[in-house]
Amino acid sequence: MRRWYRQYQEDRREAVHSGGMASTEFGSTVRRWRDRVPPQAAGLPAGGQRRAAGLRREELALLAGISVDYVTRLEQGRAVNPSEQVVEALSRALRLSGTEREHLFRVAGLVPPGRDTVPARITPSVHRLLDRLAGTPVAVYDAAWTLLLSNPLHAALMGDPSGWRGHERNGVWRAFLGPAGRARYTPEARRAFEEGLVADLRATASRYPADQRLARLIAELRAKSARFAELWDSGAVGRHQASRKTIDHPQVGPLTLDCDVLSVAGDDLRIMVYTAEPGTDDAERVALLGVIGTQSLVES
């Protein structure tokens, strides 16, 4: 107990010397807005006894892709200087309006991202659209192919992304430097997939030349992936296209699905939607995924 109290006092002194007043306002703002988000609006079950109608800390942490401990320290003002990525993730999880999102950045001591950076905000209207697609695997990416949101069925289909951090959440990085995914490609399809990703990323870089995070991503890809560097230096242009994919799922087996990429005008988002032809074995396997979720069917 004494050890905890000493740590608490040290954290408070650190907060005072590091802009603690701002961190306290940030924490109280997050806590207040967390209380107003009903769990069902975020695609979470509303069952069980709840002290408040809003999200629990662990639910907010899950939606934002950060640890429960960090959310707790932020709300209590014991964690200072949250990064731009954390504030953006919290604003999406809390379903903030544009004005509220800007306010959250300011109370965090940050300048809200401008028009010269890749947009990472998901508007309330897009959230409502995704809510109506609960029975369909759906993921939302920004213009640099960084994963912003993955619904439970998409996580069940492609793998749980909740533990991914930094560049691990970027689809281009995962395609060239990450572990093998569940999608199956012929050599020709793989080449077309890679060419489309690189061409699309090139187009994004031309629209947001001042985005330093995007510049760092491209620099790392060029330095570590000879294949990416070759495609990037070739100057190819184009866009990542819709396709038909076979997903090798470890529990339900292979699924062949249509993968359509929808664009959100004005927000530069990509919504990736996987659908199966009705009445097929693939449709039945997607329905089964909705039941088992991300749990393993292998006995422990």
Residue pairs with C-beta under 8 A, 6 or more apart in sequence:
8 78
11 73
11 78
12 20
12 78
14 20
14 80
15 23
15 24
15 77
15 78
15 80
18 80
18 81
19 80
19 81
19 109
20 77
20 80
22 80
22 107
22 108
22 109
23 74
23 77
23 78
23 79
23 80
23 81
24 77
25 107
26 74
26 77
26 82
26 104
26 107
26 108
27 74
27 75
27 76
27 77
28 75
28 77
29 103
29 104
29 107
30 60
30 71
30 74
30 75
30 90
30 94
30 104
31 75
33 94
33 96
33 100
34 54
34 55
34 57
34 60
34 75
34 94
35 52
35 53
35 54
35 55
36 53
36 54
37 54
37 55
37 94
37 95
38 46
38 53
38 54
39 45
39 46
39 50
39 54
39 55
39 56
39 59
40 46
41 95
41 127
41 131
42 55
42 59
42 63
42 93
42 95
43 130
43 131
43 134
43 151
43 152
44 55
44 59
44 63
50 56
55 63
55 93
57 68
57 71
57 72
57 75
58 68
60 71
60 90
60 93
60 94
61 67
61 68
61 70
61 71
62 162
63 92
63 93
64 71
64 86
64 89
64 90
64 92
64 93
65 89
65 161
65 162
65 164
65 165
65 169
66 86
66 89
66 90
70 79
70 86
73 79
74 82
81 108
81 109
82 90
82 108
84 105
84 110
84 113
87 104
87 105
87 108
87 110
88 113
88 120
88 121
90 104
91 100
91 101
91 104
91 105
91 121
92 120
92 121
92 122
92 148
92 149
94 100
94 104
95 124
95 127
96 104
97 124
98 121
98 123
101 112
101 121
102 112
105 111
105 112
105 113
106 112
113 119
113 120
116 208
116 209
116 210
116 211
117 208
117 210
117 211
117 213
117 214
118 142
118 143
118 144
118 146
118 204
118 208
118 211
118 213
118 214
118 268
119 142
119 143
119 267
119 268
119 269
120 142
120 146
120 148
121 267
122 140
122 148
122 149
122 267
122 269
123 264
123 267
126 140
126 264
126 267
126 269
126 271
129 271
130 138
130 140
130 149
130 151
130 271
133 151
133 273
134 151
134 152
134 153
135 153
135 290
136 151
136 153
136 273
136 274
136 275
137 151
137 153
137 154
137 156
137 157
137 158
137 257
137 273
137 274
137 286
137 289
138 150
138 151
138 153
138 154
138 271
138 272
138 273
138 274
139 147
139 149
139 150
139 151
139 154
139 158
139 271
139 272
140 147
140 148
140 149
140 150
140 269
140 270
140 271
140 272
141 147
141 148
141 171
141 269
141 270
141 271
141 272
142 148
142 268
142 269
142 270
143 204
143 207
143 208
143 268
143 269
143 270
144 170
144 172
144 201
144 204
144 211
144 213
144 214
144 217
145 170
145 171
145 172
145 197
145 200
145 201
145 240
145 270
146 169
146 170
146 171
147 161
147 164
147 169
147 170
147 171
148 269
150 158
150 161
152 293
152 294
153 286
153 289
153 290
154 272
154 274
155 161
155 162
155 293
155 294
156 289
156 290
156 292
156 293
156 294
157 182
157 247
157 249
157 255
157 274
157 286
157 289
158 181
158 182
158 183
158 247
159 181
159 182
159 294
160 294
161 169
167 173
167 177
167 217
167 220
168 174
168 178
170 217
171 197
172 197
172 198
172 201
172 217
172 221
172 228
173 217
173 220
173 221
174 181
175 193
175 194
175 197
176 194
176 221
176 224
176 225
176 227
176 228
177 220
177 221
177 224
177 225
182 247
182 248
182 249
182 250
183 245
183 246
183 247
183 248
184 245
184 246
184 247
184 248
184 254
185 193
189 243
193 240
193 243
194 227
194 228
194 231
195 231
195 236
195 238
196 238
196 239
196 240
196 241
197 240
198 228
198 231
198 232
198 236
199 231
199 236
199 237
199 238
199 239
199 240
200 238
200 239
200 240
201 218
202 232
202 235
202 236
202 237
203 237
203 238
203 239
204 214
204 268
205 211
205 214
205 215
205 218
207 268
208 214
218 232
221 228
221 229
221 232
222 228
222 229
222 232
223 229
240 261
240 270
241 261
242 258
242 259
242 260
242 261
243 259
244 256
244 257
244 258
244 259
245 256
245 257
245 258
245 259
245 274
246 254
246 255
246 256
246 257
247 254
247 255
247 256
247 257
247 274
248 254
249 255
249 285
249 289
250 296
251 292
251 296
251 297
251 298
252 285
252 288
252 289
252 292
253 285
255 276
255 282
255 285
255 286
256 276
256 282
257 274
257 275
257 276
257 282
257 286
258 274
258 275
258 276
258 277
259 272
259 273
259 274
260 272
260 273
260 275
261 270
261 271
261 272
261 273
262 270
262 271
262 272
262 273
263 269
263 270
263 271
264 270
264 271
274 286
276 282
276 283
276 285
276 286
277 283
